[in-house]
Amino acid sequence: MGVRRAVELVLDASNRSGDSICTYGPLIHNPQVLDLLEEKGISVINEIPDKGTGTVLIRAHGVPPLTLEKLIAAGFSVIDATCPRVIKVQTIIKKHHEQGYDVIIVGDRDHPEVVGLLGYAGGKGYVVSSQEGLDGLPSFDKAIIVAQTTQNTNFFENVKNWAAINHPGYKVFNTICDSTEKRQKEIKQIAETVDAVVVVGGYNSGNTRRLYEIAKQTGKRAFHIEQETELDIDYLSTAGSIGITAGASTPNWIIKKVFRKVETLPFSRMRTWQRIFYALQLMVLRTNTYVALGAGCLSFACTKLQGIEQSLSHTLISVLYILSMHTLNNLTGKKAAYYNDPDRALFYERNLYLLAAVAISSGGVGLAIAFTLGPIPFLILFIMSLMGLSYNLKLIPENFSLIKYKRIRDLPGSKTILMTLAWGVVTSLCPSLSETGTISLGAVIVFIWASGMVFVRTAFFDILDMQGDRIVGKETIPLHLGEKLSMRLLKYFLVFLFLLMMTASALNLVTSLGFFLQLYTVSMFWLLLAHERGNVLPGFRLEFLVDSQFFLAGIIAFIWFIL
């Protein structure tokens, strides 16, 4: 939590401010993140100059109080990204130092967190990292014992036993971060159930090394890597099951790369037909063919909800439009995809011109079919296509400084909202206007329901992509609301859509298909819950499951139509 908070603070500051930004010391112990920050112009200072300008960010490890005073005196605008758990330890030390206590810190002497903690002990702090260090301490009249927040829990238990036997008057505070403690406990449990363990994190990260050591102590084959290119593919391909954990300073996008790489390992052991099926799944996902066909299924369900007989043309338009717009969106959003879905980003780089041709041709054919249905469907689709094409264009010149947002994509949440509306219009309103020339109350309800389901799908993927979107400065709804609140709102919204469709079906505003389509809504709700509980991990399978929900709607509608 503390590391992620520090990274988010510096990235948000970089995206908002035009002033120079630096960190006092390396932000975290991860070279890939430090390279990323350097690319964004965020420098590192290790010494405090006499005069400073711009913003300086104090890293998650914290600093001694004197260092903070010097940074402010030098003229820096300071953002304190010290982890709240570290602040808690600092507060304990400061309070007891003022009461005359000596301070014993269990940790690594040269670790920046420990250096910062010593600053609050006022010269009465002692650092120990071994049993020999404990035995060599002088006897204090009164002392407290605290731990570096990422310290080994087993060693700290030994320290507590030592204090209870030799110095029962010492106050002991278990200040090891609960997430660190939980991760160390979990890696022991995981190692017992797998053939190999992969620990992801910087080689100079102390807590990552401890996870690696704990994994090795279980007797299972363990690997400490910084990035996915270091995976021992030959050995891991023979493992029946693989456990993955990561150090506190390892960002989500690096963990995601490792997970996706490991996720593909069974591919080499599959039978021929399984490999073909797997490769086909990857192809239809990466080319947006699967989500486009899902849009066709949703369109078919929407026409049957409204009692519209003619559905083939509208289904085709939906497939072609969504294929065109999603492909163009991925072509123009490759920078974020590098962090959110590196495999897809690489695929788009290698097939840039072919995919651009597919996007343009599918959009053109969709417009041609819409033209045969009448001027209104054609005009609606044409306007939506123009909006999609202009999404990344700078519509307002730079000299209009009072207007903050120069492009549609700069508007917070614009991608999610526009995509939601576009799906809703093409799958529900266009068929209604084409066949009846009007928009009934039932059509409006179907539009809200279809748009709502697409909103849940798109916002859910935005939640999964939060870290990559923050890195490139993309404004999304989850970045403004936070992950937990966003997930809660999506579940509430699914309940609303369930009640809306049930009511509309009971009042005959839509056909009886509405009752049966609740299975689709419930299935999506279950998928969100399964992900929250860790039963469905982010990756290829989750993406496939989410987009398969549209097919479920189409299958339900088709069975209802036949029967």
C-alpha positions, 0 to 999 in steps of 0.5 A: 500500500505504501509503495503504491501510494508513493508511486501514485503520488509522484505520477499524479504530480507529474501528470498535473504539474509543469514544474520540475519534480524529483525524489529525495533518494530512489523512490523505491527499490525497483530499477524498472520503476526508476527507469520509468520515472526517469523517462517521465523527467522525474529525477533523483537527488541524494544531497540537499542543495542550498537552494532548490526549486520545484517539487521534491517527493519524500519516498515511502521509506520516510526521512529523518525529521532534520532532512525534512526541515532542510528540504523545506528551508532549501525552497522545495515544495515537499510532498510527503509520501512516507508510508502511513505504517512507517509514520506510525513507527516514527510516532512511537519512537518520537513519543518514547524518546521524549519520555527518556526511552532508548530505542532498539530497531530490528532491521537493516542498518543501511536501509533508508527506512531505518535511517529515517527511524533513527532520526526520531530516536535523537541519538539513542537508537540502536539497530540490530539485525541478528542474534549476535547484535541483540546479545551485544546490546547494553542493558537499558533502564527502559527501552522500546523495541520496534521493527522495520516494517518489512522485517522478517517475521520469524526473526522478530518473533525471536527478538520478542522471546529474547526480550521476554526472557532477558529484559521483561521490562522492555516495551515491544511494538510489532510494527511489521507491516501487516501486508508484509507479514501476510505475504511472508505467511502466504508464500509458505502456504503457497510453496507447499502446494506448488512445484516451483515459486517465482518471486518478482522484485528488485535484487536490492529490495530487502523484503523481496530477498526475504520472500525468496529465502522463505520460499527456498527454505520450504525445499521447493525450487525458487526463482528471484527475478526482476522481470519476465525475461529472466524466467527459467522457461525450460524448468518452469515448463515442466512444473505442474503448478507455479506460485507467484509472489512479489516484493513490496516495491514491485509494481502491478504492471511488472507482476502482470507481465510475469503472470501473463508469461507464466500463463502461456507455459502450458501451451507447450504441453498441449495437444495439437488441437488444444494449441490451435484452440488456444492460439485462436482464442488469443487471436480473436481477443487481440484483434478485437474480433471476439468483443466485436462478435459479442457486440453482435450478440448484444445487438441481437438480444436488444432487437428481440427485447424490443420485438424487432424482427429484422436483426441481421443487418443491425447485428452486422453493423454492431460487429463492424462498428465495434471492431473498427472503433476498438481496433482504432482505440488500441492503435492509438492507445499503445502506450498504456497497453505497454503496461496494461497488456504488453502482449497486445501492444507488441501484437499491434506494433507488429501488425500496425498497417494490417490492423489499421486497414481492418479498422478502416474497412470494417468501419466503411462496410458498416456505414454502407450497410447503415446507408441501406437502412435509411438516412437516420441510422447512417447519420447516427453511425457517421457522427459516432465514427467521426467522434471516435476518429477525433478522440485523440485529436487536439480540437482546441489550440494550445493558445487557449490556455483557459481551457484545460482539456484540448482533446476529448480523451483529456476529459476524465472518464471520457473513454468509458462514457463514450464507449458505453454510449456508442455501444448502446446507440448502435445495439439498441437505438439504431435498430429502433429508429431504423425499424419504427422511426421512433424511440419508445420508452421500451427502446430507452430502457433497452438502451440504458440496460445495454449501455449499463452492461457495457459500462460495467465491462469497460469500467472493470477493465479500467480498474484492472488497468489503473496503474498503466493508465496512471503512468501515461496520464490517462484519465479514467473513472477508477483513477478518480474514485479509487479501486474499492469504490469503483468496484462497489459502484459497479456491483450496485449498478448491476443490481439497478440494471437487474431491477430495471429489466425485471420491472420493464418485463413485468410491465410489458415495456419489453418482451418476456426475454427480459426475465431470462436475460437476468441470467446474463446480469447475475453472471456478470455480478458473480464474475466481479465477486469471483475476481474480488475474492481472488478466484479469477486472476487478471489475465487472458482467461479473465478477459475471455470470461468477461467478453463471453458474457455478451455471447451468453446474452446472445445465446439466451436471446436465440433460445428464447427466439426459437422457442 
